[in-house]
Amino acid sequence: MPSREPEIPVAPVARAFAWTHSHIRGLGLDESGRARKIADGLVGQEEAREAAGVIVDLVRRGKFAGRGVLIAGPPGTGKTAIAIAMARELGENTPFVALNAAEIYSVEKKKTEVLMQAIRRAIGVRVKERRRVYEGVVTKIEPITSGYYLEGAVIKLETSDDERELSVGPEIAEQLLALRVREGDHILIDAETGAIQVLGRVKSKQRRKYDIDFMAIEKMPEGPVLKVKEVVHVFTLHDLDVRFAGYEARLKGIFGLFTLEREIDEEARKQTDSFVKKLLDEGKGELLPGVLFIDDAHLLDLESFSFLTKAMEAEFAPIIVLATNRGIARIRGTDIEAPHGMPRDLLDRLLIIVTRPYTEEEIKAIISIRAEEEDIPLAEEALEELTRIGHGKSLRYALQLLTPAYIIASRRGSTKVELRDVKDAERLFADVKRSLELVTKYGDLMLR
């Protein structure tokens, strides 16, 4: 089969973490590995965060091969947040891939193929090269829309020596939106590819004054906005797999292009591994194991568990973090009841971290952080009411009410969410318990 080496790809379009966790900067540990009560966007769960910190240290020392992590705890106790924080601790460019166990049961791909692609997305290669870039602090950002469509944006970048206003197309505008770029952010835009990196925040240029800084606070960058700079690119093994597979598909003709959407040929992966080893041997690249986070892991079946067990021992392997809110459950695909619905041979390979329900004080802090991150001003009474809802019903429900309450406040001309706005939002949107009560009440009218 003919083959060739592709050029080293530029970094793929940057993607933000899920907006619900965009404020997380790390595990919030001090120099001795002890968790601070509120730090790096995390609140509480000190024991779980300290355990995650030990795992990060094991990874840095190359002592984690052949093992994985299980985060077990009730719903809404920060399991995803801790996994994201682990990736942040390993470095700003560390790949993080989140997958729900239910997603692997696809009619188009084998479940082992879905898992393999997720694993390859969670392994990065860091390469440095010199490129033309626009770099500066955002002092103006205005989207250009036509109806519901985003057509572009106008963005002004400043340094201590220069300033430049750029008109960008929809691809870059979508990145700005996905990365939640705002005034005061220090960003870098690749002049050739349009890929964006958010490098930090310059406090003197931001509109908001944070009680808790979620990003690195920096001084004003210097020099011209348009410059040639050494840029760090991180691409994943899956990015290269797709490039090699695309080349092989073109050799096979049109039918090869159809199969590319479903599965990647094993030959393409072998070529990727060979190419990456060559980069590493020549000192041109650095392997960057990331984090593969699989939520609701109890929904995986015996075949998937077996595949993950083998994947942990592979030469190129990410940190596999499973999460579950189940206690004793049936292992899918069997009649066996087991802790967390997982086979014992897999559990023996996992370091298990346990999360606990949040206290009322912690819930209040989490709501405050989320409101700050979403630019939603909260009156003290509104914050107290949301805290009461979060403690009495669920934290997720309280957080869900934030944006509706802000919309309600905006409709009456207020720039701040008041107590009555929270009560109106709670009246309009039911929590699980009230929804169940209403369904039971009108059960005879519901379809079965």
C-alpha positions in Angstrom: 0.0 0.0 0.0 1.6 3.3 -1.0 2.0 5.8 1.8 3.7 9.1 2.6 4.4 11.2 5.6 2.1 14.2 6.0 3.4 17.5 7.0 3.3 18.3 10.7 -0.2 19.6 11.1 -0.9 23.0 12.7 -2.9 22.9 15.9 -6.5 22.0 15.2 -9.1 24.7 15.9 -9.0 25.3 19.6 -12.1 24.2 21.6 -13.2 25.3 25.0 -14.1 22.9 27.7 -17.8 22.6 28.3 -19.0 26.1 29.4 -20.1 24.7 32.7 -16.4 24.0 33.6 -14.7 26.8 31.7 -13.6 28.5 34.9 -11.5 25.6 36.2 -7.7 26.2 36.2 -6.4 23.3 38.2 -6.9 21.3 41.4 -6.3 24.3 43.7 -3.5 22.6 45.8 -0.8 24.3 47.8 2.9 23.5 47.6 2.5 20.6 50.0 -0.4 19.1 48.0 -3.1 20.1 50.4 -6.4 21.4 48.8 -7.4 25.0 49.5 -11.1 25.5 50.3 -11.7 27.6 47.2 -9.1 27.8 44.5 -8.6 27.5 40.8 -12.4 27.5 40.3 -13.0 24.5 42.5 -14.9 24.5 45.8 -14.7 21.8 48.6 -14.1 18.1 47.8 -10.7 18.6 49.4 -9.9 14.9 49.9 -10.8 14.0 46.3 -8.8 16.9 44.9 -5.7 15.9 47.0 -6.1 12.3 45.7 -6.3 13.6 42.2 -3.1 15.6 42.9 -1.2 12.5 43.8 -2.3 10.9 40.6 -1.1 13.9 38.6 2.3 13.6 40.4 2.4 9.9 39.5 1.8 10.7 35.8 4.5 13.4 35.8 7.0 10.8 37.3 6.0 8.2 34.7 4.7 5.9 37.5 1.1 5.5 36.3 1.4 3.0 33.5 -1.2 0.2 33.4 -3.6 1.9 35.8 -6.7 4.1 35.6 -8.9 6.2 37.9 -12.4 5.8 39.1 -14.3 8.8 40.6 -17.4 7.6 42.4 -19.9 9.8 44.2 -23.5 11.1 44.1 -24.8 13.1 41.2 -23.7 16.7 41.1 -20.6 16.3 43.3 -17.9 17.6 40.9 -16.7 14.4 39.3 -16.3 16.0 35.8 -14.7 19.1 37.3 -12.0 17.1 39.1 -11.2 15.2 35.8 -10.9 18.5 34.0 -8.8 20.0 36.8 -6.4 17.0 36.5 -5.9 17.8 32.8 -5.3 21.5 33.6 -2.7 20.5 36.2 -0.8 18.5 33.6 -0.5 21.6 31.3 -2.5 24.1 29.4 -2.3 22.1 26.2 -3.0 18.7 27.7 -5.8 17.0 25.7 -9.1 16.4 27.5 -11.7 14.2 26.0 -15.1 13.7 27.6 -17.3 10.9 26.6 -20.6 9.5 28.1 -20.7 5.7 28.2 -24.0 5.7 26.3 -22.3 7.4 23.3 -20.3 4.4 22.4 -23.3 2.4 21.3 -23.4 3.7 17.7 -25.0 2.1 14.7 -22.2 3.5 12.5 -19.1 2.4 14.4 -18.2 -0.5 16.5 -18.0 0.4 20.2 -14.3 -0.6 20.3 -13.8 1.9 17.4 -15.5 4.7 19.3 -13.4 4.0 22.4 -10.2 3.8 20.3 -10.9 7.1 18.6 -11.5 8.7 22.0 -8.3 7.3 23.3 -6.3 8.6 20.3 -7.9 12.1 20.7 -6.7 12.1 24.3 -3.0 11.6 23.4 -1.2 14.7 22.1 2.1 15.5 20.5 3.6 18.9 21.3 5.6 20.6 18.5 7.3 24.0 18.4 7.6 26.1 15.3 7.9 29.8 14.2 4.8 31.3 12.7 3.2 34.7 11.9 0.6 35.5 14.6 -1.6 38.3 15.8 -1.0 38.7 19.6 -2.4 41.2 22.0 -5.1 42.0 24.6 -8.7 42.2 23.4 -10.0 45.7 24.0 -13.0 45.4 21.7 -15.0 42.5 20.3 -18.2 42.9 18.3 -19.9 40.0 16.5 -21.3 40.6 13.0 -24.6 38.8 12.6 -27.2 38.4 9.9 -30.4 37.2 11.4 -29.4 34.1 13.3 -26.2 33.6 11.4 -22.7 34.6 12.6 -21.0 36.2 9.7 -17.8 37.4 11.4 -16.5 39.7 14.1 -14.5 42.9 14.6 -11.8 42.5 17.2 -9.2 45.0 18.5 -5.9 43.8 19.9 -3.5 46.0 21.8 0.0 45.7 23.2 2.0 48.3 25.2 3.5 49.4 21.8 0.9 48.8 19.2 -2.8 48.3 18.4 -4.7 46.8 15.5 -8.3 46.3 14.6 -9.1 43.1 12.7 -12.2 42.0 10.7 -12.4 38.2 10.9 -14.6 35.7 9.2 -17.2 33.3 10.6 -14.6 30.5 11.4 -12.6 32.7 13.7 -15.7 34.4 15.1 -17.1 30.9 16.1 -13.8 30.2 17.9 -14.0 33.5 19.8 -17.5 32.5 20.8 -16.6 28.9 21.8 -13.6 30.0 23.8 -15.7 32.7 25.5 -13.1 35.4 24.6 -13.9 38.8 26.2 -12.3 42.1 26.7 -9.1 41.8 28.8 -8.2 38.4 27.4 -4.6 38.0 26.1 -5.0 35.9 22.9 -3.0 34.7 20.0 -4.4 34.2 16.4 -2.4 32.2 13.9 -2.2 34.5 10.8 -2.3 31.6 8.4 -4.7 29.1 9.9 -6.9 31.4 12.2 -6.4 29.0 15.2 -6.8 30.9 18.5 -5.1 30.4 21.8 -6.2 32.2 25.0 -3.0 32.9 26.9 -4.3 34.7 30.0 -5.9 37.9 31.1 -4.7 41.4 31.7 -6.5 42.8 34.7 -6.1 46.5 33.8 -8.0 45.9 30.5 -10.9 43.8 31.6 -14.3 45.2 32.5 -15.1 42.8 35.4 -13.2 42.7 38.7 -12.9 39.1 39.8 -13.0 38.1 43.4 -11.5 34.8 42.2 -9.2 34.9 39.2 -9.9 32.0 36.9 -7.1 32.7 34.4 -3.4 33.7 34.8 -3.2 37.5 35.4 -0.5 39.0 33.2 1.1 42.3 32.5 0.4 44.0 29.1 2.2 42.2 26.3 4.9 44.2 24.4 6.0 44.6 20.8 3.9 44.7 17.6 0.5 43.0 17.3 1.6 41.2 14.1 4.8 39.3 14.7 6.8 36.1 14.0 6.8 34.0 17.2 7.7 30.5 18.3 4.3 28.9 18.8 3.6 25.6 20.6 1.2 23.4 18.6 -0.5 20.3 20.1 -2.1 17.9 17.7 -3.6 14.5 18.7 -2.9 11.0 17.4 -6.4 11.0 16.0 -5.7 14.1 14.0 -2.8 12.2 12.3 -4.9 9.0 12.0 -7.5 11.0 10.0 -4.8 12.5 7.7 -3.2 9.1 7.0 -6.6 7.4 6.6 -7.7 10.3 4.3 -4.7 9.7 2.1 -5.4 5.9 2.0 -9.1 6.6 1.2 -8.1 8.8 -1.7 -6.0 5.9 -3.1 -9.1 3.6 -2.8 -11.4 6.1 -4.6 -14.8 7.3 -3.7 -15.8 4.2 -1.7 -12.8 4.7 0.5 -14.0 8.2 1.3 -17.4 6.8 2.5 -15.8 4.3 4.9 -13.6 7.0 6.4 -16.6 8.5 8.2 -17.1 5.3 10.0 -13.9 3.6 11.0 -10.1 4.3 10.6 -8.0 1.5 9.1 -5.5 -0.1 11.4 -2.8 0.5 8.8 -3.3 4.3 9.2 -2.8 4.0 12.9 0.4 2.1 12.4 1.7 4.9 10.1 0.7 7.5 12.7 2.6 5.6 15.5 5.7 5.3 13.2 5.5 9.0 12.3 5.2 10.1 16.0 8.1 7.8 17.1 10.3 9.4 14.4 9.3 12.9 15.7 10.2 11.9 19.3 13.5 10.2 18.3 14.6 13.3 16.3 13.7 15.6 19.2 11.1 17.5 17.2 8.1 16.5 19.3 7.1 15.7 22.8 4.4 13.1 23.7 1.6 14.6 25.8 -0.7 12.0 27.5 -4.0 13.6 28.1 -7.2 12.6 30.0 -10.0 10.5 28.7 -13.0 11.0 30.9 -15.9 8.5 30.6 -19.0 9.5 32.6 -21.7 7.0 33.6 -19.1 4.3 33.2 -21.5 1.7 34.7 -23.3 1.8 31.3 -20.3 0.2 29.6 -20.5 -3.5 28.9 -18.1 -6.4 29.5 -16.5 -6.1 26.1 -15.8 -2.3 26.6 -14.4 -2.9 30.1 -12.0 -5.6 28.6 -11.0 -3.2 25.8 -10.2 -0.4 28.4 -8.2 -2.8 30.6 -6.0 -3.6 27.6 -5.7 0.1 26.5 -4.3 1.0 29.9 -1.2 -1.1 29.1 -0.6 0.2 25.6 2.6 2.0 24.6 0.7 5.2 23.9 -2.0 5.6 26.6 -3.9 8.5 28.1 -5.0 8.7 31.7 -8.4 6.9 31.7 -10.8 8.4 34.2 -14.1 6.7 34.7 -16.9 8.2 36.7 -20.1 6.7 38.2 -22.9 7.5 40.6 -23.9 3.9 41.2 -23.2 1.6 44.2 -23.9 -2.1 43.6 -25.1 -2.6 40.0 -25.3 -5.3 37.3 -22.4 -5.5 34.9 -23.9 -4.8 31.6 -23.9 -7.9 29.4 -23.9 -10.2 32.4 -26.1 -11.2 35.3 -23.3 -10.4 37.8 -23.9 -7.7 40.5 -20.6 -5.9 41.3 -19.4 -2.6 43.0 -20.1 0.3 40.6 -21.3 -2.2 37.9 -17.7 -3.0 36.9 -15.7 -6.3 36.8 -13.3 -6.9 39.6 -10.2 -7.3 37.4 -10.8 -3.8 36.1 -11.5 -2.3 39.6 -8.2 -3.8 40.8 -6.4 -1.6 38.2 -8.2 1.6 39.3 -7.3 4.1 41.9 -10.7 5.1 43.3 -11.5 8.6 44.4 -14.8 9.3 46.3 -16.7 12.5 46.2 -19.3 13.6 48.8 -22.4 16.0 48.7 -21.5 19.7 49.0 -22.3 21.7 52.2 -24.6 24.7 52.1 -21.6 27.0 52.3 -19.9 25.3 49.4 -23.0 25.4 47.3 -23.2 29.2 47.8 -19.6 29.6 46.7 -20.1 27.4 43.6 -23.2 29.5 42.6 -21.2 32.7 43.1 -18.4 31.4 40.9 -20.8 30.3 38.1 -22.7 33.6 38.2 -19.4 35.5 37.9 -18.2 33.4 35.1 -21.5 34.0 33.2 -21.6 37.7 33.8 -24.8 37.4 35.9 -24.9 40.0 38.7 -26.7 38.5 41.7 -28.3 40.4 44.6 -27.5 38.9 48.0 -31.1 37.8 48.6 -31.1 36.1 45.1 -27.8 34.3 46.0 -29.3 33.1 49.3 -32.4 31.8 47.6 -30.4 29.9 45.0 -28.3 28.4 47.8 -31.4 27.3 49.6 -32.7 25.7 46.4 -29.3 24.0 45.7 -29.1 22.6 49.3 -32.8 21.5 49.5 -33.3 20.3 45.9 -30.1 20.0 43.9 -27.1 22.0 43.0 -27.6 21.4 39.3 -31.2 22.6 39.5 -30.1 25.8 41.2 -27.4 26.4 38.6 -30.0 25.7 35.8 -32.1 28.6 37.2 -29.3 31.2 36.9 -29.8 32.1 33.2 -33.6 32.0 33.2 -33.6 34.3 36.2 -31.3 36.7 34.4 -33.6 36.7 31.4 -36.6 37.4 33.6 -34.7 40.3 35.3 -33.7 41.7 31.9 -37.3 41.7 30.7 -38.3 44.0 33.6 -35.3 46.3 32.8 -33.0 45.2 35.6 -29.3 44.5 35.2 -29.2 42.4 38.4 -31.0 39.2 39.4 -33.2 39.9 42.4 -35.0 37.5 44.7 -38.3 37.8 42.8 -36.5 36.8 39.5 -35.3 33.6 41.1 -38.7 32.8 42.5 -40.3 33.4 39.1 -37.7 31.1 37.4 -38.4 28.4 40.1 -42.2 28.8 39.4 -41.8 28.4 35.7 -39.3 25.5 35.7 -39.9 22.4 37.9 -37.3 20.4 39.6 -37.3 16.6 39.4 -39.5 16.2 42.5 -42.1 18.7 41.5 -42.2 17.3 38.0 -42.8 13.8 39.4 -45.6 15.1 41.6 -47.3 16.8 38.6 -46.9 13.7 36.4 -48.4 11.5 39.2 -51.3 14.0 39.7 -52.2 14.0 36.0 -51.2 10.4 35.5 -54.6 9.4 34.1 -54.2 11.9 31.3 -50.7 11.0 30.3 -49.9 8.6 27.5 -48.5 5.2 28.5 
